[in-house]
Amino acid sequence: MDARTTSERLREAARRTVRDAGLPSGPPLRPPRRAWQFDALLALVLGIATVYYGIDNTDNVVVREIAPGVEIVIPRPAGPGGLALMVTLAAVASGALALRRRYPLAVLCVVTAATLATPQSVMRLTFYAFIIAVYSAAVYSPYRVAALAALPVSVVLVGTSGNAVTPIVPNEYIALLILVPMAVAAVGLRTWKLRTDEGRARLSLLEREQSEALRRAVEHERARIARELHDVVTHNVSVMIIQAGAARKIMKISPEEAGEALLAVEAGGRSAMAELRHVMGLLTMADEGEGRDEGADLTGTTAVPAPQPGLDQLEALVGRVRDTGLPVGLTVTGSPRPLPPGVELAAYRVVQEALTNTVKHASGSAAAVTVEYGTERLRVEVTDTGGRPGAGPGSGRGLIGLRERLAVYDGILNTGRRLTGGYRVEALIPLETP
């Protein structure tokens, strides 16, 4: 039973080996034009040299000394038939090398057959082509199993055939045979060094590009954080300052109105804290299982960040601004519908920033907010009638941040003074057709 099982396993392994021999281990090589040109030149030079050798040795007799005082006579092919045979073998073996990269196994078979057919007295006709074909099959063949099987078979056939007579190298060629491999090795070493240097330079360039990309990403993230904090803090703090100032002025005259103003300050502070907590929640991630969460309040419960404000909270925003004493009207036209959260947040920030600038720089004016739902775009406009300058000139960071925020959604921001007095801020954001 065990013997039968072992034999079955051996047969299965043999069948698998035969099957895998015909499967390529990689895609066939597609030599570039320079490789084709080099192989064609190699085949041409070797063909000319071997054909000349065959013509030059027709009708010659070789006398070899195989031992002291022992000589053998080896006649070479003679007559027109011998000349034709040697020229044909030389041309076939050398010409096949032009395809040694594209069809390495086929070239090996052709050159091996030509080598086996070469008379032992003129082995140089095909011996050098055979060496090149063996090397090419080992390096370039995509059929690794077939190549590993064909190489030893070819070498054994040529080595054990009756024509296995090692070619004699003339003394004048010995120096050449030593110097050529040294030159090839030197060129290969230099090429390897150049490629290594090029690879190292490309790696350094890639590292610099990655560092630059990381730096730009950090700067972009810093700008985004600064924009979010500006939008969150500026509006609420401006409203709180005005309410606190009003409460201070009427504290003795009308304590009830002062209390209402202080309640508005408290509401503005809570709103600012809620939005700040949401922004910071986006920037940090709580570690699980490390004690009490950073977002937990004094009762020990985790404070869940409120959702980002949207157009549905414009009424509350306008109400807080009205509490500062600034008359604000809100008009919504078109058919209100749910929009992407990012679009609603951008529109909300436009209204928030515009009203904040009105409170800071146009004291005593009146403002109007218009939200228009179109089929293809959302239009948000905030205008004021102008008033007394309050705080000093702004840095313009708020409007720059709005333009950057709207650019994400291909929106545009138009700002400028009105002909009738006051200031106008208009945002146009493209929408998908419902």
C-alpha positions as CSV (number, residue, x, y, z in Angstrom):
1,M,0.0,0.0,0.0
2,D,2.8,2.4,1.0
3,A,4.8,1.4,-2.1
4,R,1.8,2.0,-4.4
5,T,1.2,5.3,-2.7
6,T,4.8,6.4,-3.2
7,S,4.8,5.4,-6.8
8,E,1.6,7.3,-7.4
9,R,3.1,10.3,-5.8
10,L,6.2,10.0,-8.0
11,R,4.1,9.8,-11.1
12,E,2.0,12.7,-10.0
13,A,5.1,14.8,-9.4
14,A,6.5,13.8,-12.8
15,R,3.2,14.8,-14.5
16,R,3.2,18.1,-12.6
17,T,6.8,18.7,-13.6
18,V,6.0,18.0,-17.3
19,R,2.9,20.2,-17.1
20,D,4.8,23.1,-15.4
21,A,7.6,22.9,-17.9
22,G,5.3,24.4,-20.5
23,L,4.1,27.2,-18.3
24,P,6.0,30.5,-18.4
25,S,7.2,31.9,-15.1
26,G,6.9,35.4,-16.4
27,P,5.9,37.4,-19.5
28,P,8.0,36.9,-22.6
29,L,10.8,39.4,-23.0
30,R,10.3,42.3,-25.3
31,P,13.8,43.4,-26.2
32,P,14.2,47.1,-27.0
33,R,15.5,48.3,-30.3
34,R,19.1,48.7,-29.0
35,A,19.1,45.0,-27.8
36,W,17.9,43.9,-31.2
37,Q,20.6,45.9,-32.9
38,F,23.3,44.5,-30.6
39,D,22.2,40.9,-31.1
40,A,22.1,41.4,-34.9
41,L,25.6,42.9,-34.8
42,L,26.8,40.1,-32.6
43,A,25.4,37.5,-35.0
44,L,26.8,39.3,-38.0
45,V,30.3,39.6,-36.6
46,L,30.4,36.0,-35.3
47,G,29.0,34.8,-38.6
48,I,31.6,36.5,-40.7
49,A,34.4,35.2,-38.5
50,T,33.2,31.6,-38.5
51,V,32.4,31.6,-42.2
52,Y,35.9,32.9,-42.9
53,Y,37.3,30.3,-40.6
54,G,35.4,27.6,-42.5
55,I,36.5,28.8,-46.0
56,D,40.1,29.2,-44.8
57,N,40.3,25.6,-43.4
58,T,38.8,23.7,-46.3
59,D,41.0,20.9,-47.6
60,N,43.4,21.4,-44.6
61,V,44.8,18.6,-42.5
62,V,45.2,19.0,-38.7
63,V,48.1,17.3,-36.9
64,R,47.7,17.2,-33.1
65,E,50.2,15.9,-30.5
66,I,48.2,14.1,-27.9
67,A,51.2,12.9,-26.0
68,P,55.0,13.3,-26.2
69,G,55.9,11.8,-29.5
70,V,52.3,10.7,-30.3
71,E,50.5,12.6,-33.1
72,I,47.2,12.1,-34.8
73,V,46.1,13.4,-38.1
74,I,42.6,14.9,-38.3
75,P,41.5,15.7,-41.9
76,R,39.0,18.6,-42.3
77,P,36.1,18.6,-44.7
78,A,37.4,18.9,-48.3
79,G,35.9,19.8,-51.6
80,P,32.8,21.9,-52.5
81,G,30.6,19.7,-50.3
82,G,32.7,20.3,-47.2
83,L,32.9,24.0,-47.9
84,A,29.1,24.2,-48.3
85,L,28.6,22.2,-45.1
86,M,30.9,24.5,-43.0
87,V,29.5,27.7,-44.4
88,T,25.9,26.5,-43.7
89,L,26.7,25.4,-40.2
90,A,28.4,28.7,-39.4
91,A,25.6,30.8,-40.8
92,V,22.9,28.8,-39.1
93,A,24.6,28.8,-35.6
94,S,25.6,32.5,-35.8
95,G,22.4,33.8,-37.4
96,A,20.2,32.2,-34.8
97,L,21.8,34.4,-32.2
98,A,20.0,37.4,-33.5
99,L,16.9,36.0,-31.8
100,R,18.6,34.9,-28.6
101,R,16.6,37.2,-26.3
102,R,13.2,36.8,-27.9
103,Y,13.3,33.0,-28.4
104,P,16.2,31.8,-26.2
105,L,15.1,28.1,-25.9
106,A,14.5,27.8,-29.7
107,V,17.9,29.3,-30.4
108,L,19.5,26.9,-28.0
109,C,18.0,23.9,-29.8
110,V,19.0,25.2,-33.2
111,V,22.6,26.0,-32.1
112,T,22.9,22.6,-30.3
113,A,21.8,20.7,-33.4
114,A,24.3,22.7,-35.5
115,T,27.1,22.0,-32.9
116,L,26.3,18.2,-33.0
117,A,26.5,18.3,-36.8
118,T,29.8,20.0,-36.8
119,P,32.9,17.8,-37.6
120,Q,35.3,17.5,-34.7
121,S,38.1,19.0,-36.7
122,V,36.3,22.4,-37.1
123,M,34.5,22.8,-33.8
124,R,35.1,26.5,-33.8
125,L,32.4,26.9,-36.4
126,T,29.7,26.5,-33.8
127,F,31.4,26.2,-30.4
128,Y,31.3,29.9,-29.5
129,A,27.7,30.3,-30.7
130,F,26.8,27.3,-28.5
131,I,28.3,29.1,-25.4
132,I,26.4,32.3,-26.1
133,A,23.1,30.3,-26.7
134,V,23.5,28.4,-23.4
135,Y,24.0,31.8,-21.6
136,S,21.0,33.4,-23.3
137,A,18.7,30.4,-22.5
138,A,19.7,30.6,-18.8
139,V,19.2,34.4,-18.5
140,Y,16.3,35.3,-20.9
141,S,14.0,32.3,-21.1
142,P,10.6,32.8,-19.4
143,Y,10.1,29.0,-19.2
144,R,12.3,28.4,-16.2
145,V,11.5,24.7,-15.7
146,A,12.0,24.0,-19.4
147,A,15.3,26.0,-19.5
148,L,16.6,24.1,-16.4
149,A,15.9,20.9,-18.1
150,A,17.2,21.9,-21.6
151,L,20.5,23.3,-20.4
152,P,22.1,20.2,-18.9
153,V,20.7,18.1,-21.8
154,S,22.4,20.3,-24.4
155,V,25.7,20.4,-22.5
156,V,25.7,16.6,-22.0
157,L,24.9,16.0,-25.7
158,V,27.7,18.2,-26.9
159,G,30.1,17.1,-24.2
160,T,29.6,13.3,-24.8
161,S,29.2,13.3,-28.6
162,G,31.8,11.9,-30.8
163,N,32.6,15.4,-31.9
164,A,33.6,16.6,-28.4
165,V,37.0,17.9,-29.2
166,T,37.9,21.1,-27.4
167,P,39.0,23.8,-29.9
168,I,42.6,24.8,-29.8
169,V,43.1,28.5,-29.2
170,P,46.1,30.0,-31.1
171,N,48.7,31.6,-29.0
172,E,48.1,35.1,-30.5
173,Y,44.5,35.0,-29.2
174,I,45.3,34.1,-25.6
175,A,45.9,37.8,-24.5
176,L,42.7,38.8,-26.3
177,L,40.7,36.1,-24.5
178,I,42.1,37.3,-21.1
179,L,41.6,41.1,-21.8
180,V,38.1,40.9,-23.2
181,P,36.5,39.4,-20.1
182,M,38.3,41.9,-17.9
183,A,37.1,44.7,-20.1
184,V,33.5,43.4,-20.0
185,A,33.7,43.0,-16.2
186,A,35.1,46.5,-15.8
187,V,32.3,48.0,-18.0
188,G,29.7,46.0,-16.1
189,L,31.1,47.2,-12.7
190,R,31.0,50.8,-14.0
191,T,27.5,50.4,-15.3
192,W,26.4,49.0,-12.0
193,K,28.0,51.9,-10.1
194,L,26.3,54.4,-12.3
195,R,23.0,52.8,-11.9
196,T,23.5,52.6,-8.2
197,D,24.3,56.3,-8.0
198,E,21.3,57.1,-10.2
199,G,19.1,55.0,-7.9
200,R,20.4,56.7,-4.8
201,A,19.9,60.1,-6.4
202,R,16.3,59.2,-7.4
203,L,15.7,58.0,-3.8
204,S,17.0,61.2,-2.4
205,L,14.8,63.2,-4.7
206,L,11.8,61.1,-3.8
207,E,12.5,61.7,-0.1
208,R,12.8,65.5,-0.7
209,E,9.5,65.4,-2.6
210,Q,7.8,63.5,0.2
211,S,9.2,65.9,2.8
212,E,7.9,68.9,0.8
213,A,4.5,67.3,0.3
214,L,4.3,66.6,4.1
215,R,5.3,70.2,4.8
216,R,2.6,71.5,2.5
217,A,0.0,69.1,4.0
218,V,0.9,70.4,7.5
219,E,0.7,74.0,6.4
220,H,-2.7,73.3,4.7
221,E,-3.9,71.6,7.9
222,R,-2.7,74.5,10.0
223,A,-4.5,76.9,7.8
224,R,-7.7,74.8,8.0
225,I,-7.5,74.7,11.8
226,A,-6.9,78.5,11.9
227,R,-9.9,79.1,9.6
228,E,-12.2,76.9,11.7
229,L,-11.0,78.5,15.0
230,H,-11.4,82.0,13.5
231,D,-14.9,81.3,12.3
232,V,-15.9,79.8,15.7
233,V,-14.3,82.3,18.0
234,T,-14.6,85.6,16.2
235,H,-18.4,85.7,15.9
236,N,-19.2,84.5,19.4
237,V,-16.5,86.6,21.1
238,S,-17.6,89.7,19.2
239,V,-21.2,89.1,20.3
240,M,-20.1,88.5,23.9
241,I,-18.1,91.7,24.0
242,I,-21.0,93.8,22.8
243,Q,-23.4,92.2,25.2
244,A,-21.0,92.5,28.1
245,G,-20.4,96.2,27.2
246,A,-24.2,96.9,27.0
247,A,-24.7,95.1,30.4
248,R,-22.0,97.2,32.0
249,K,-23.6,100.5,30.8
250,I,-27.1,99.6,31.9
251,M,-26.3,97.7,35.0
252,K,-27.4,100.5,37.4
253,I,-30.1,101.9,35.3
254,S,-31.9,98.7,34.2
255,P,-30.7,95.6,36.1
256,E,-33.3,93.4,34.3
257,E,-32.0,94.3,30.8
258,A,-28.4,93.9,32.1
259,G,-29.3,90.4,33.3
260,E,-30.7,89.6,29.8
261,A,-27.5,90.8,28.2
262,L,-25.5,88.7,30.6
263,L,-27.7,85.7,29.7
264,A,-26.9,86.4,26.1
265,V,-23.2,86.5,27.0
266,E,-23.5,83.1,28.7
267,A,-25.4,81.6,25.7
268,G,-22.7,82.9,23.4
269,G,-20.0,81.4,25.5
270,R,-21.8,78.1,25.6
271,S,-22.2,78.1,21.9
272,A,-18.5,79.0,21.4
273,M,-17.5,76.2,23.7
274,A,-19.7,73.7,21.9
275,E,-18.3,74.6,18.5
276,L,-14.7,74.6,19.9
277,R,-15.3,71.2,21.4
278,H,-16.5,69.9,18.0
279,V,-13.5,71.3,16.2
280,M,-11.1,69.9,18.7
281,G,-12.9,66.6,18.5
282,L,-12.1,66.4,14.8
283,L,-8.5,67.1,15.4
284,T,-7.9,64.6,18.2
285,M,-8.8,61.0,18.8
286,A,-9.5,59.7,22.2
287,D,-7.5,56.6,23.3
288,E,-9.7,53.8,24.3
289,G,-9.2,52.3,27.7
290,E,-7.0,55.2,29.1
291,G,-9.1,56.4,32.0
292,R,-11.5,59.2,31.8
293,D,-12.1,60.7,28.3
294,E,-10.8,64.2,27.7
295,G,-14.3,65.2,26.4
296,A,-16.0,64.2,29.7
297,D,-17.7,67.0,31.7
298,L,-17.6,67.4,35.5
299,T,-20.3,64.8,36.0
300,G,-18.0,62.2,34.4
301,T,-20.2,61.7,31.3
302,T,-18.6,62.0,27.9
303,A,-19.5,65.2,26.1
304,V,-20.5,64.2,22.6
305,P,-19.5,67.0,20.1
306,A,-22.6,68.7,18.6
307,P,-23.1,68.4,14.8
308,Q,-21.6,71.1,12.6
309,P,-24.0,74.0,12.2
310,G,-26.0,74.2,9.0
311,L,-28.6,76.4,7.3
312,D,-31.3,75.2,9.7
313,Q,-29.5,77.1,12.5
314,L,-29.4,80.4,10.7
315,E,-32.4,81.6,12.7
316,A,-30.6,81.0,16.0
317,L,-27.5,82.8,14.6
318,V,-29.5,85.8,13.5
319,G,-31.3,85.8,16.9
320,R,-28.0,86.1,18.7
321,V,-26.9,89.0,16.5
322,R,-30.3,90.7,17.1
323,D,-29.7,90.4,20.8
324,T,-26.7,92.8,20.4
325,G,-29.0,95.5,19.1
326,L,-28.3,95.0,15.4
327,P,-31.5,94.7,13.4
328,V,-31.2,91.7,11.1
329,G,-33.7,90.3,8.6
330,L,-33.7,86.8,7.3
331,T,-35.3,85.9,3.9
332,V,-35.3,82.4,2.5
333,T,-36.5,81.9,-1.1
334,G,-36.8,78.9,-3.3
335,S,-37.5,75.3,-2.1
336,P,-35.4,74.5,0.9
337,R,-34.0,71.0,0.7
338,P,-31.2,69.0,2.4
339,L,-27.8,69.8,1.1
340,P,-24.4,68.2,1.7
341,P,-23.1,69.0,5.3
342,G,-20.0,70.7,3.9
343,V,-22.1,73.0,1.6
344,E,-24.4,73.9,4.5
345,L,-21.4,74.6,6.8
346,A,-19.8,76.8,4.2
347,A,-23.0,78.8,3.7
348,Y,-23.4,79.1,7.5
349,R,-19.9,80.4,7.9
350,V,-20.5,83.0,5.2
351,V,-23.5,84.4,7.1
352,Q,-21.6,84.2,10.4
353,E,-18.5,86.0,9.1
354,A,-20.5,88.7,7.4
355,L,-22.6,89.5,10.4
356,T,-19.6,89.5,12.7
357,N,-17.9,92.1,10.4
358,T,-21.1,94.1,10.5
359,V,-21.2,94.0,14.3
360,K,-17.5,95.0,14.5
361,H,-17.2,97.5,11.7
362,A,-20.7,99.0,11.1
363,S,-22.1,99.9,14.5
364,G,-25.7,101.2,14.3
365,S,-26.5,99.8,10.9
366,A,-29.1,97.3,9.8
367,A,-28.4,93.9,8.1
368,A,-30.3,91.6,5.8
369,V,-29.6,87.9,5.1
370,T,-31.0,86.3,2.0
371,V,-30.8,82.6,1.2
372,E,-31.9,81.5,-2.2
373,Y,-32.3,77.9,-3.1
374,G,-31.9,77.6,-6.9
375,T,-32.0,74.5,-9.1
376,E,-28.3,74.7,-9.9
377,R,-26.8,76.8,-7.2
378,L,-27.3,78.1,-3.6
379,R,-27.0,81.9,-3.3
380,V,-26.3,83.5,0.1
381,E,-26.2,87.2,0.5
382,V,-25.6,89.4,3.5
383,T,-25.9,93.2,3.2
384,D,-25.8,96.1,5.7
385,T,-26.7,99.7,5.5
386,G,-23.4,101.0,6.9
387,G,-22.8,102.7,10.2
388,R,-20.1,104.0,12.5
389,P,-16.8,102.2,12.4
390,G,-16.2,100.1,15.5
391,A,-13.0,98.1,15.7
392,G,-10.0,98.9,13.7
393,P,-9.5,97.6,10.1
394,G,-9.5,93.8,10.0
395,S,-6.8,91.5,8.7
396,G,-8.9,90.1,5.9
397,R,-8.2,86.5,7.2
398,G,-11.9,85.8,7.5
399,L,-12.8,86.6,3.9
400,I,-9.7,84.7,2.7
401,G,-10.8,81.7,4.7
402,L,-14.3,81.9,3.2
403,R,-12.9,82.0,-0.3
404,E,-10.8,78.9,0.4
405,R,-13.8,77.1,2.0
406,L,-16.0,77.9,-1.0
407,A,-13.4,76.9,-3.5
408,V,-13.6,73.3,-2.2
409,Y,-17.2,73.2,-3.6
410,D,-16.4,75.3,-6.8
411,G,-18.1,78.3,-5.1
412,I,-17.2,81.9,-5.5
413,L,-17.4,84.9,-3.1
414,N,-18.2,88.4,-4.1
415,T,-17.6,91.2,-1.7
416,G,-17.6,95.0,-1.9
417,R,-19.2,98.3,-0.9
418,R,-22.8,99.1,-2.1
419,L,-23.6,102.2,-4.1
420,T,-26.3,103.1,-1.6
421,G,-23.9,102.7,1.3
422,G,-22.9,99.7,3.4
423,Y,-21.3,96.5,2.5
424,R,-22.3,93.3,0.6
425,V,-21.1,89.8,0.8
426,E,-22.4,87.2,-1.7
427,A,-21.6,83.5,-2.0
428,L,-22.6,81.4,-5.0
429,I,-22.3,77.6,-4.5
430,P,-23.1,75.1,-7.4
431,L,-25.6,72.4,-6.5
432,E,-26.5,69.1,-8.1
433,T,-29.8,69.1,-9.8
434,P,-32.4,67.5,-7.5
